Amino acid sequence: MRGKGLSLLNVLFPLAGIGLMVFYEACDTSCAYLQGTLAGVDLKVVGVVFMAALLALIPFGSSRFSTPAGHLRTMMLAGALGGETLLVRFQIVHETFCPFCLAFGVCVVCLFVANFSRMNKLLMWMAFLAGIGAFFLLFKGSVIPLYT
């Protein structure tokens, strides 16, 4: 995908991801019991900051992945895809599914696929594996209601 179409996707999906995390706060179904942190930071905050950072990188050439900003986007998208792999696994293992979390994951996958052809493949694989490793080591999740 080239030009305006790619630029539009690189704006719409991060905005959708931010919106999903904001609306997740209002969730009152079984997903309300899903809680997670990455290095002690609530995953909703991580998601909003991640998508906002992707939006902030757009002026630096989201379609030119050979630039430092492009390499950063590659690492962010591939690392997020690695992390999403473990987050979806967590939901499967605990048989509790959050439509907001899954939709956020779809945004990450769509952004990754849309930008894949421009990515440095070695950097992409390293970041994907780093994302899996980071979430494996730093993710803490719960499906039990927390009473405080």
C-alpha positions as CSV (number, residue, x, y, z in Angstrom):
1,M,0.0,0.0,0.0
2,R,1.4,3.4,-0.9
3,G,0.9,7.1,-0.3
4,K,-2.3,8.4,1.2
5,G,-3.9,5.0,1.8
6,L,-1.0,4.0,4.1
7,S,-0.9,7.3,5.8
8,L,-4.6,7.1,6.5
9,L,-4.3,3.6,8.0
10,N,-1.4,4.9,10.1
11,V,-3.7,7.5,11.5
12,L,-7.0,5.6,11.8
13,F,-5.8,2.5,13.5
14,P,-3.9,4.3,16.3
15,L,-6.9,6.5,16.9
16,A,-9.1,3.5,17.0
17,G,-6.7,1.8,19.5
18,I,-6.7,4.9,21.7
19,G,-10.5,5.0,21.6
20,L,-10.8,1.3,22.4
21,M,-8.6,1.7,25.5
22,V,-10.7,4.7,26.7
23,F,-13.9,2.8,26.2
24,Y,-12.4,-0.3,27.9
25,E,-12.7,1.7,31.2
26,A,-16.5,1.4,30.8
27,C,-16.5,-2.4,30.3
28,D,-18.9,-4.2,32.6
29,T,-18.9,-7.7,31.1
30,S,-16.6,-10.6,32.0
31,C,-13.7,-8.6,30.5
32,A,-14.0,-6.2,33.4
33,Y,-12.2,-8.8,35.5
34,L,-9.2,-8.9,33.1
35,Q,-6.4,-6.8,34.5
36,G,-2.9,-6.5,33.3
37,T,0.3,-4.6,33.8
38,L,3.6,-4.4,31.9
39,A,6.4,-3.6,34.3
40,G,3.8,-2.3,36.8
41,V,2.1,0.0,34.3
42,D,-1.6,-0.7,33.5
43,L,-1.9,-2.1,30.0
44,K,-4.6,0.5,29.1
45,V,-2.0,3.2,29.7
46,V,0.6,1.3,27.8
47,G,-1.8,0.9,24.9
48,V,-2.7,4.6,24.8
49,V,0.9,5.7,25.0
50,F,2.0,3.2,22.3
51,M,-0.7,4.4,19.8
52,A,0.0,8.0,20.7
53,A,3.7,7.4,20.0
54,L,2.9,5.9,16.6
55,L,0.8,9.0,15.8
56,A,3.6,11.2,16.9
57,L,6.1,9.5,14.5
58,I,3.9,10.2,11.4
59,P,5.4,13.6,10.6
60,F,8.8,11.9,10.5
61,G,7.9,9.8,7.5
62,S,5.7,6.8,8.3
63,S,6.1,5.6,4.7
64,R,9.9,5.8,4.7
65,F,10.9,2.9,6.9
66,S,14.6,3.4,6.1
67,T,14.8,6.4,8.4
68,P,15.5,6.2,12.2
69,A,11.8,7.0,12.8
70,G,10.9,4.2,10.4
71,H,13.2,1.8,12.2
72,L,11.5,2.8,15.5
73,R,8.1,2.2,14.0
74,T,9.3,-1.3,12.8
75,M,10.5,-2.1,16.3
76,M,7.3,-0.8,17.9
77,L,4.9,-2.6,15.6
78,A,6.8,-5.9,15.6
79,G,7.4,-5.7,19.4
80,A,3.7,-5.0,20.0
81,L,2.8,-7.9,17.8
82,G,5.0,-10.2,19.9
83,G,3.4,-8.8,23.0
84,E,-0.1,-9.2,21.6
85,T,0.7,-12.9,21.0
86,L,1.2,-13.5,24.7
87,L,-1.8,-11.4,25.6
88,V,-4.1,-13.4,23.4
89,R,-2.6,-16.6,24.8
90,F,-3.4,-15.3,28.3
91,Q,-7.1,-14.8,27.3
92,I,-7.2,-18.3,25.7
93,V,-5.6,-20.0,28.7
94,H,-8.0,-18.3,31.2
95,E,-11.0,-18.6,28.8
96,T,-11.9,-15.0,29.4
97,F,-12.1,-12.8,26.4
98,C,-12.2,-9.0,26.2
99,P,-13.6,-7.6,23.0
100,F,-11.7,-4.3,23.6
101,C,-8.4,-6.1,24.1
102,L,-8.9,-8.3,21.0
103,A,-10.0,-5.3,18.9
104,F,-6.9,-3.4,20.0
105,G,-4.9,-6.5,18.9
106,V,-6.6,-6.4,15.5
107,C,-5.5,-2.7,15.2
108,V,-1.9,-3.8,15.9
109,V,-2.1,-6.6,13.4
110,C,-3.6,-4.3,10.7
111,L,-0.9,-1.7,11.3
112,F,1.8,-4.4,11.1
113,V,0.4,-5.9,7.9
114,A,-0.1,-2.5,6.3
115,N,3.5,-1.5,7.0
116,F,5.2,-4.9,6.6
117,S,6.6,-4.4,3.1
118,R,8.5,-1.3,4.2
119,M,10.1,-3.0,7.3
120,N,13.6,-4.1,7.8
121,K,12.9,-7.8,8.2
122,L,15.9,-8.6,10.5
123,L,15.0,-5.7,12.7
124,M,11.4,-6.8,12.6
125,W,12.2,-10.4,13.8
126,M,14.4,-9.2,16.5
127,A,11.8,-6.8,17.8
128,F,9.0,-9.4,17.5
129,L,11.1,-11.8,19.7
130,A,12.0,-9.0,22.1
131,G,8.3,-8.2,22.4
132,I,7.5,-11.8,23.3
133,G,10.4,-11.8,25.8
134,A,9.4,-8.4,27.4
135,F,5.8,-9.5,27.9
136,F,6.9,-13.0,29.1
137,L,9.1,-11.3,31.8
138,L,7.2,-8.1,32.6
139,F,3.5,-8.9,32.1
140,K,1.3,-9.6,35.1
141,G,-2.3,-10.5,34.5
142,S,-5.3,-11.4,36.5
143,V,-8.9,-12.5,35.7
144,I,-10.1,-12.4,39.3
145,P,-12.0,-9.3,40.5
146,L,-9.7,-7.3,42.8
147,Y,-11.3,-5.8,45.9
148,T,-9.5,-3.0,47.5
